[in-house]
Amino acid sequence: MQFVPHAIPDDGLLALTVAGPISKLGVLLNSWRFYSGNVSGHNKVDCFQTKEINIESIGAISTPVEVDGEYLGETPVKCWIHDQALRILVPEE
């Protein structure tokens, strides 16, 4: 499934997919988009790329935050990219 088809692992940017309110039936009828990489083709879905993002709740109640299937905690949350923080070594054959 491709929830963030515009993500490029080594471009130094966070890739975000933001979905507005979609009914359960709407999700079911558009589930093919997850497999085709066309999730941004839905009029209530937007895709972005950025160096950092601040996530805050509206009102006094905090909002749970999940990233890539992992629970990070609750709002407020600040996420950013550390340039060249991960080095990958590929052995020569």
Backbone bond lengths (Angstrom), bond angles and torsions (degrees), N, CA, C in turn:
res aa  C-N    CA-C-N  psi(-1)  N-CA   C-N-CA  omega(-1)  CA-C   N-CA-C  phi
1 M - - - 1.451 - - 1.523 109.27 -
2 Q 1.310 115.60 143.47 1.460 121.30 -175.27 1.531 110.15 -120.10
3 F 1.330 116.04 86.37 1.461 120.18 178.20 1.518 111.74 -79.50
4 V 1.330 116.95 -25.14 1.465 122.15 -178.69 1.537 107.86 -131.96
5 P 1.335 117.17 67.16 1.465 119.75 -174.22 1.522 114.24 -66.76
6 H 1.323 117.95 -16.35 1.463 121.56 -178.51 1.532 112.57 -89.23
7 A 1.335 117.40 2.90 1.466 120.98 -179.41 1.530 110.83 -71.98
8 I 1.319 115.35 134.56 1.464 122.47 175.53 1.528 105.79 -122.32
9 P 1.332 117.78 114.87 1.463 120.69 -171.10 1.530 115.47 -57.43
10 D 1.319 118.32 -28.50 1.466 119.50 -173.56 1.532 114.15 -116.95
11 D 1.337 118.00 22.69 1.461 118.18 -179.14 1.529 113.80 -93.06
12 G 1.344 117.91 -3.06 1.454 121.15 177.86 1.520 114.62 78.00
13 L 1.340 116.57 16.13 1.462 120.31 -179.24 1.522 110.88 -123.52
14 L 1.336 115.85 148.66 1.457 121.32 170.86 1.523 107.66 -81.72
15 A 1.305 117.88 134.83 1.459 122.16 175.57 1.525 108.00 -103.98
16 L 1.317 116.17 128.80 1.455 122.00 -176.45 1.514 110.34 -123.58
17 T 1.321 116.12 138.82 1.457 122.43 170.42 1.519 106.72 -119.75
18 V 1.317 117.11 122.23 1.456 122.53 -177.28 1.524 107.98 -118.30
19 A 1.345 115.50 122.46 1.460 120.80 179.27 1.512 110.02 -108.97
20 G 1.305 116.56 133.08 1.457 122.30 174.31 1.520 109.56 -80.06
21 P 1.324 116.82 -170.44 1.466 119.22 -178.85 1.530 111.57 -67.11
22 I 1.325 115.56 120.02 1.465 122.74 178.31 1.522 106.89 -130.45
23 S 1.310 116.99 132.68 1.469 120.71 -179.51 1.527 110.14 -68.09
24 K 1.328 115.80 163.16 1.464 120.14 176.86 1.519 110.74 -59.57
25 L 1.319 116.91 -40.25 1.467 120.76 177.64 1.526 110.05 -64.48
26 G 1.331 116.95 -40.03 1.460 121.00 178.15 1.515 111.98 -61.82
27 V 1.340 116.62 -40.50 1.475 120.57 177.25 1.524 109.47 -64.09
28 L 1.331 116.50 -45.41 1.467 120.97 -179.63 1.527 111.31 -60.70
29 L 1.317 116.96 -46.14 1.465 120.71 -178.18 1.529 112.92 -69.12
30 N 1.325 116.97 -21.71 1.470 120.70 -179.37 1.519 113.26 -107.95
31 S 1.329 118.00 10.47 1.470 120.62 -177.29 1.525 112.22 -62.49
32 W 1.317 118.27 -24.05 1.466 120.84 176.83 1.530 111.17 -59.67
33 R 1.325 117.04 -26.65 1.473 120.77 -179.54 1.530 111.74 -65.09
34 F 1.346 117.45 -30.42 1.462 120.92 178.50 1.524 111.25 -64.71
35 Y 1.315 116.97 -32.04 1.462 121.45 -176.94 1.527 112.75 -90.16
36 S 1.330 116.62 -26.29 1.464 119.74 -178.31 1.526 112.59 -90.08
37 G 1.334 117.56 -10.00 1.463 120.28 -177.73 1.514 112.54 81.21
38 N 1.340 117.07 15.04 1.462 121.73 -177.26 1.523 111.94 -108.45
39 V 1.324 117.14 32.69 1.461 120.77 -178.46 1.531 111.60 -60.93
40 S 1.314 117.97 -32.02 1.467 121.25 179.99 1.524 112.36 -74.80
41 G 1.330 117.73 -6.75 1.464 121.11 177.77 1.519 113.09 -74.71
42 H 1.324 116.98 -12.74 1.472 120.97 177.59 1.526 108.83 -78.35
43 N 1.331 116.89 140.22 1.471 119.62 -175.00 1.532 113.86 -71.49
44 K 1.337 118.17 -11.32 1.467 120.55 177.47 1.526 112.40 -106.20
45 V 1.322 117.22 12.55 1.467 121.79 -179.60 1.527 108.94 -121.31
46 D 1.325 116.01 132.43 1.462 121.96 177.04 1.518 109.22 -124.94
47 C 1.319 116.50 144.51 1.465 122.40 177.71 1.521 108.72 -118.14
48 F 1.323 115.14 138.07 1.460 121.38 -177.42 1.525 109.63 -136.18
49 Q 1.324 115.65 162.17 1.464 123.18 169.57 1.523 107.06 -134.28
50 T 1.343 116.15 138.73 1.455 120.11 -176.40 1.521 110.03 -155.83
51 K 1.317 116.90 164.41 1.466 122.30 175.55 1.518 111.71 -83.35
52 E 1.345 116.94 -31.98 1.468 119.49 178.59 1.520 109.42 -153.20
53 I 1.336 115.13 159.09 1.459 120.82 178.94 1.527 109.15 -144.84
54 N 1.316 116.20 140.19 1.461 123.34 173.53 1.522 107.31 -109.74
55 I 1.326 116.60 127.46 1.458 121.84 -179.65 1.522 107.85 -113.96
56 E 1.319 115.88 122.10 1.456 121.56 -179.83 1.523 109.19 -130.08
57 S 1.341 116.34 157.57 1.456 120.15 176.21 1.513 110.03 -88.55
58 I 1.307 113.80 158.17 1.457 119.80 172.21 1.522 105.89 -97.61
59 G 1.309 116.95 120.52 1.456 120.69 -177.54 1.517 111.74 94.09
60 A 1.321 116.16 -167.56 1.461 121.49 -173.26 1.524 113.94 -87.72
61 I 1.321 117.72 -15.22 1.468 120.44 -176.59 1.526 109.54 -88.55
62 S 1.347 116.47 127.50 1.469 119.85 179.25 1.526 109.67 -74.16
63 T 1.328 115.14 156.90 1.454 122.61 -177.42 1.522 109.68 -114.37
64 P 1.342 118.53 133.09 1.466 119.95 175.74 1.530 110.44 -64.74
65 V 1.325 116.53 142.88 1.462 121.84 -179.19 1.525 108.86 -121.10
66 E 1.330 115.31 128.08 1.462 122.70 178.23 1.517 108.15 -124.24
67 V 1.329 116.76 134.29 1.460 121.52 178.49 1.517 108.31 -129.38
68 D 1.311 115.90 123.63 1.464 121.92 177.30 1.533 111.49 53.55
69 G 1.336 115.62 39.43 1.450 120.53 177.83 1.517 115.37 82.60
70 E 1.321 117.55 0.70 1.466 121.59 -178.11 1.530 110.15 -112.63
71 Y 1.315 116.19 133.15 1.457 121.72 177.74 1.529 109.07 -74.45
72 L 1.341 116.71 122.38 1.465 121.38 -179.61 1.518 113.02 -95.83
73 G 1.287 117.29 -25.03 1.455 121.55 -175.74 1.510 109.29 136.91
74 E 1.320 115.18 -147.60 1.459 120.16 -178.83 1.516 110.48 -124.65
75 T 1.306 114.97 162.09 1.450 120.84 -179.72 1.522 110.42 -64.76
76 P 1.319 117.34 151.92 1.457 128.74 1.43 1.534 112.66 -79.61
77 V 1.336 115.55 148.61 1.459 122.67 179.35 1.527 108.42 -134.31
78 K 1.316 116.11 138.45 1.466 121.36 174.55 1.518 107.05 -121.38
79 C 1.342 117.03 126.07 1.470 122.65 179.12 1.521 108.31 -120.96
80 W 1.331 115.63 142.53 1.461 120.04 178.13 1.516 109.43 -152.76
81 I 1.310 114.46 170.13 1.471 122.75 -179.73 1.524 108.64 -104.05
82 H 1.323 115.82 132.16 1.463 121.62 170.58 1.525 107.00 -96.17
83 D 1.313 116.73 114.16 1.466 120.60 -179.43 1.520 111.20 -60.29
84 Q 1.298 116.30 132.81 1.467 125.16 175.87 1.536 112.35 53.51
85 A 1.331 118.01 35.23 1.462 121.54 -179.39 1.527 111.95 -81.76
86 L 1.301 117.83 -19.50 1.453 122.11 -178.44 1.527 109.46 -119.42
87 R 1.299 115.89 124.48 1.462 119.65 178.17 1.525 108.51 -110.77
88 I 1.299 115.53 132.34 1.459 121.49 179.86 1.509 108.15 -116.22
89 L 1.312 115.73 123.06 1.463 121.30 179.75 1.528 108.64 -103.66
90 V 1.302 115.57 129.71 1.454 121.15 178.12 1.532 107.21 -114.23
91 P 1.329 117.11 118.14 1.466 118.85 -178.72 1.525 111.94 -66.87
92 E 1.304 114.91 143.02 1.470 119.70 176.01 1.517 109.15 -76.97
93 E 1.301 115.40 147.27 1.469 118.90 178.44 1.494 111.04 -99.84
